[in-house]
């Protein structure tokens, strides 16, 4: 018969250990007859001086690492690092009172962008970064005023606030701007953001309401009265001189059309070029008000659109069976000329001088004062 294996006493009737609080441990120690040493012989690494210097080393070596780690990702590519830097620059520009929903035509999605970030990207998309600082400030106010006015008159609350095309204002996001600006991105965006920050929250108003701040690239030497290109007369969109535009690289342009192409684009039949009659009437700003060609009449705006001309200030020449259209300026001509604004800035004019020249009798207000209902949304 096999003996039962001897069971160590320590294994017998082993009761589950109870959780002891610090006060329980202290009572237990006081009940013991002999004093219980709480520690054994102190090891070298536990010596107070050693612990002190270890703590100092920990602070020096580990704390900086803890600060850096939150700003790093597993993907350590240069693009990721730069993205964090750009984000910090956005914060430096100050908090925006609201965000803008931008419908992206190319990506078929909607981007939700803080107001001041949206303004900086519109300025970067609409105006050359080489422009003078005061001209960029004027552009920033025009861009900010446009979107505020647009949002105040949004008819469909479920639709995005604005598109990213010339139907509204051209907008490119950071990735797209990095691609177009290339290695100059950081330098150019720093300059543009400085202009935006300097005019933060400022918009243009007329009779305490945000204006329609029309702007375009280059004039023919004059801006256009609103009613000569659009339907309505707007009191602050009056024709003014803009002589600085002659220095713009977009001031002159030519397009040559065959008679067949002209007939196709205008949607009409014309007599042979030798018998073709043309009559032009002009607006106050010397742009074409009406062109009568053959038996048909067209507005200067219609001709510009149908033929893809840079401007509605054009002259026509017959040559070798073709029609040569020579244009002056680039854009619709209403409101602020961007190259004109830059010319004024080069002469020492401030952004306020520029805006008061191109927009008659307007005031500079803040978003909070002019549209508190929009800020409160």
C-alpha positions in Angstrom: 0.0 0.0 0.0 1.4 3.3 -1.1 2.0 6.0 1.5 0.2 9.2 1.0 2.6 11.9 -0.1 3.5 14.3 2.6 1.9 17.6 2.2 3.9 20.6 3.3 2.2 22.6 6.1 2.4 25.7 4.0 0.0 24.0 1.5 -2.6 23.0 4.1 -5.7 25.1 4.8 -4.4 27.9 2.8 -6.9 30.7 3.1 -7.4 33.3 0.5 -5.5 36.5 1.2 -7.6 39.4 2.2 -7.0 42.9 0.8 -5.3 45.0 3.4 -5.4 48.7 3.7 -2.5 50.7 4.9 -4.2 51.1 8.3 -4.7 47.3 8.6 -1.0 46.7 7.9 -0.1 49.3 10.5 -2.3 47.5 13.2 -0.8 44.2 12.3 2.7 45.5 12.7 1.8 47.0 16.2 0.5 43.6 17.4 3.7 41.8 16.6 6.0 41.1 19.6 9.1 41.7 17.7 9.6 44.8 15.6 9.4 44.0 11.9 11.9 45.6 9.7 10.2 47.3 6.8 13.3 47.1 4.7 16.3 45.0 4.4 19.8 46.3 4.1 19.5 49.3 1.7 20.9 48.5 -1.7 23.3 50.9 -3.3 20.7 51.9 -6.0 18.3 52.8 -3.3 20.6 55.2 -1.5 19.0 58.7 -1.3 21.8 60.4 -3.3 21.6 57.8 -6.0 17.9 58.2 -6.2 18.2 62.0 -6.4 20.6 61.9 -9.4 18.5 59.2 -11.1 15.5 61.5 -10.8 17.5 64.4 -12.4 18.6 62.1 -15.3 15.0 61.0 -15.8 13.8 64.6 -16.1 16.6 65.5 -18.5 16.3 62.5 -20.8 12.6 61.3 -20.7 10.6 64.5 -20.4 11.7 66.0 -23.7 10.9 62.7 -25.4 7.4 62.8 -23.9 6.9 66.2 -25.3 8.1 65.2 -28.8 6.2 61.9 -29.1 2.7 63.3 -29.3 3.7 65.2 -32.4 5.2 62.2 -34.2 3.4 59.5 -36.0 4.5 56.0 -37.1 4.8 57.4 -40.5 7.9 59.5 -40.3 7.8 60.8 -43.9 8.7 64.5 -44.5 5.1 65.2 -45.7 3.7 64.2 -42.3 6.2 66.3 -40.3 5.5 69.4 -42.5 1.7 68.9 -42.1 2.0 69.3 -38.3 4.1 72.4 -38.8 1.4 73.9 -41.1 -1.3 73.1 -38.6 0.5 75.1 -35.9 0.7 78.1 -38.2 -3.1 77.9 -38.7 -3.5 78.1 -34.9 -1.2 81.1 -34.7 -3.6 83.0 -37.0 -6.2 82.9 -34.3 -9.5 81.1 -33.9 -12.1 81.6 -36.6 -15.7 82.6 -35.7 -17.1 79.9 -37.9 -16.3 77.3 -40.5 -17.0 77.3 -44.3 -18.3 74.3 -46.2 -16.6 74.1 -49.5 -17.9 71.9 -52.3 -14.9 70.4 -54.1 -15.6 70.0 -57.8 -12.7 67.7 -58.5 -13.1 65.4 -55.5 -16.9 65.5 -55.3 -16.9 66.0 -51.6 -17.2 68.8 -49.0 -14.4 70.3 -46.9 -15.2 72.0 -43.6 -12.6 74.8 -43.3 -12.2 77.4 -40.5 -12.9 80.9 -41.9 -9.4 82.4 -41.7 -7.9 79.2 -43.1 -10.4 79.4 -46.0 -9.5 83.0 -46.6 -5.7 82.3 -46.7 -6.2 79.5 -49.2 -8.4 81.6 -51.4 -5.9 84.4 -51.4 -3.2 81.8 -52.3 -5.4 80.5 -55.1 -6.6 83.8 -56.5 -3.5 86.1 -56.3 0.2 85.7 -56.9 2.2 85.5 -53.6 4.7 87.8 -55.2 2.2 90.7 -54.8 2.9 93.5 -52.3 1.8 92.9 -48.8 -0.9 95.7 -48.9 -2.3 94.2 -52.1 -2.6 90.8 -50.4 -4.3 92.4 -47.4 -6.9 94.0 -49.8 -7.4 90.6 -51.5 -7.9 89.0 -48.0 -10.7 91.5 -47.2 -12.4 90.9 -50.6 -12.2 87.1 -50.1 -13.5 87.2 -46.5 -16.3 89.7 -47.4 -17.4 87.5 -50.3 -17.8 84.4 -48.3 -19.6 86.2 -45.4 -22.0 87.8 -47.9 -22.5 84.5 -49.6 -23.3 82.7 -46.3 -25.7 85.4 -45.2 -27.8 84.9 -48.4 -27.6 81.1 -48.6 -31.0 80.0 -49.8 -30.6 76.3 -49.2 -29.4 75.5 -45.7 -28.6 71.9 -46.6 -26.3 72.9 -49.5 -22.5 73.7 -49.0 -21.7 77.3 -48.4 -19.6 77.8 -51.5 -18.0 76.1 -54.5 -14.2 76.1 -55.2 -14.4 77.4 -58.8 -14.6 80.8 -60.5 -18.4 80.6 -60.0 -17.6 81.8 -56.5 -13.9 82.0 -55.4 -11.1 79.7 -56.4 -10.1 77.5 -53.5 -7.3 74.9 -53.2 -6.6 72.9 -50.1 -3.1 72.5 -48.5 -2.1 69.4 -50.5 -3.1 71.1 -53.8 -1.3 74.4 -52.9 1.9 72.4 -52.0 1.8 70.9 -55.4 1.4 74.1 -57.3 3.8 76.2 -55.1 6.4 73.4 -54.8 9.4 74.3 -52.8 8.2 77.8 -52.2 5.1 76.7 -50.3 6.3 77.5 -46.8 7.7 80.9 -47.8 4.7 82.0 -49.9 2.1 80.8 -47.4 3.9 82.5 -44.5 3.6 85.8 -46.4 -0.1 85.2 -47.3 -1.0 84.2 -43.8 0.6 87.3 -42.4 -1.6 89.4 -44.7 -4.7 87.4 -43.6 -3.8 87.7 -39.9 -3.3 91.5 -40.2 -6.9 91.9 -41.5 -8.4 89.2 -39.3 -12.2 89.5 -39.0 -12.4 92.6 -41.2 -15.0 92.8 -44.0 -16.3 95.5 -46.3 -19.7 97.0 -45.6 -22.1 99.5 -47.3 -24.9 100.9 -45.2 -23.9 98.3 -42.4 -24.3 95.3 -44.7 -21.6 93.1 -46.3 -20.9 94.1 -49.9 -20.6 92.1 -53.1 -16.8 92.5 -53.4 -16.3 91.7 -57.1 -12.7 91.5 -58.2 -10.8 90.4 -61.3 -7.3 90.1 -62.6 -6.5 93.1 -64.9 -8.4 96.1 -66.2 -8.2 97.9 -69.5 -7.3 101.1 -67.6 -10.8 101.5 -66.1 -13.1 99.4 -64.0 -16.7 98.7 -65.2 -20.0 100.0 -63.9 -21.9 97.0 -62.6 -25.0 97.6 -64.7 -22.9 97.7 -67.9 -21.9 94.0 -67.4 -24.5 92.7 -64.9 -28.1 93.7 -64.8 -28.2 95.8 -61.6 -26.7 99.1 -60.7 -24.7 98.7 -57.5 -23.7 102.1 -55.8 -20.3 101.0 -54.7 -19.3 99.3 -57.9 -18.6 102.4 -60.1 -16.1 102.8 -62.9 -12.8 104.3 -61.8 -9.4 104.8 -63.4 -6.9 102.0 -63.0 -3.7 103.0 -64.9 -1.4 100.5 -63.1 -2.8 97.6 -65.0 -0.8 98.4 -68.2 2.2 96.7 -66.4 0.2 93.5 -66.0 1.4 90.5 -68.1 -2.2 89.9 -68.9 -3.0 93.4 -70.2 -3.0 92.5 -74.0 -4.0 89.3 -75.8 -5.0 88.2 -79.3 -7.2 85.4 -80.7 -7.6 84.6 -84.4 -10.8 82.9 -85.8 -11.8 81.7 -89.2 -15.2 82.7 -90.5 -16.4 79.2 -90.1 -15.4 79.1 -86.4 -17.0 82.5 -85.8 -20.3 81.3 -87.3 -20.2 78.2 -85.2 -19.5 79.9 -81.9 -22.0 82.7 -82.4 -24.6 80.3 -83.8 -25.3 82.3 -87.0 -24.5 82.5 -90.7 -22.4 85.5 -91.8 -21.7 86.9 -95.3 -18.3 86.5 -96.9 -15.6 88.4 -95.0 -15.3 90.9 -97.7 -19.0 91.9 -97.3 -19.0 91.6 -93.5 -20.1 94.7 -91.7 -19.3 95.3 -88.0 -20.4 98.0 -85.6 -19.3 98.4 -82.0 -20.7 100.6 -79.2 -18.8 101.0 -75.9 -19.5 101.6 -72.3 -18.1 104.3 -70.1 -15.1 102.1 -69.3 -14.4 101.7 -73.1 -15.5 98.0 -73.1 -17.8 96.7 -75.8 -21.4 97.3 -75.0 -22.8 95.9 -78.2 -21.4 94.3 -81.3 -23.5 94.2 -84.5 -21.9 91.7 -86.9 -23.8 91.1 -90.1 -27.5 91.2 -89.2 -27.1 90.0 -85.6 -26.3 92.0 -82.4 -24.6 90.7 -79.3 -23.6 92.2 -76.0 -19.9 92.5 -75.3 -20.3 90.1 -72.4 -21.9 87.5 -74.7 -19.1 87.8 -77.3 -16.5 87.4 -74.6 -18.1 84.3 -73.3 -18.9 82.7 -76.7 -15.4 83.3 -78.1 -13.5 82.7 -74.9 -11.9 86.2 -74.8 -10.0 87.5 -71.8 -12.0 90.8 -71.7 -15.0 92.5 -73.2 -12.8 95.4 -74.3 -11.8 94.1 -77.8 -11.2 95.4 -81.3 -11.6 93.4 -84.5 -9.4 93.3 -87.6 -10.0 91.4 -90.9 -7.0 89.7 -92.2 -6.4 86.9 -94.7 -10.0 85.6 -94.4 -9.8 85.6 -90.6 -11.0 87.9 -87.8 -8.3 89.0 -85.2 -9.7 89.9 -81.8 -7.3 92.0 -79.7 -8.3 92.4 -76.0 -7.2 94.7 -73.2 -7.5 93.4 -69.7 -8.5 90.1 -68.2 -11.8 89.5 -66.4 -15.2 91.1 -66.1 -13.8 94.4 -65.0 -16.1 95.1 -62.0 -14.8 96.0 -58.6 -11.1 95.6 -57.6 -8.4 95.0 -60.2 -5.9 92.7 -58.6 -2.9 94.0 -60.7 -4.2 97.5 -60.2 -4.2 96.9 -56.4 -0.6 95.7 -56.6 0.4 98.8 -58.6 -1.1 101.0 -55.9 0.7 99.1 -53.2 4.0 99.6 -55.0 3.3 103.3 -54.9 3.0 103.1 -51.1 -0.8 102.9 -50.8 -2.3 100.9 -47.9 -4.9 98.2 -48.3 -7.5 100.7 -47.0 -6.5 103.1 -49.8 -6.8 100.4 -52.3 -10.2 99.2 -51.2 -11.6 102.7 -50.9 -10.5 103.4 -54.5 -12.1 100.4 -56.1 -15.2 100.2 -53.9 -16.9 103.5 -53.5 -18.1 104.8 -50.1 -17.6 101.5 -48.2 -16.6 101.0 -44.6 -14.4 98.4 -43.0 -16.3 96.5 -40.2 -15.7 93.4 -38.2 -17.5 90.1 -38.7 -18.9 90.2 -35.2 -20.3 93.7 -35.6 -21.7 93.3 -39.1 -23.1 89.8 -39.0 -23.5 88.7 -35.4 -26.2 86.2 -36.4 -23.7 84.3 -38.6 -21.2 84.2 -35.8 -23.8 82.8 -33.4 -24.6 79.8 -35.6 
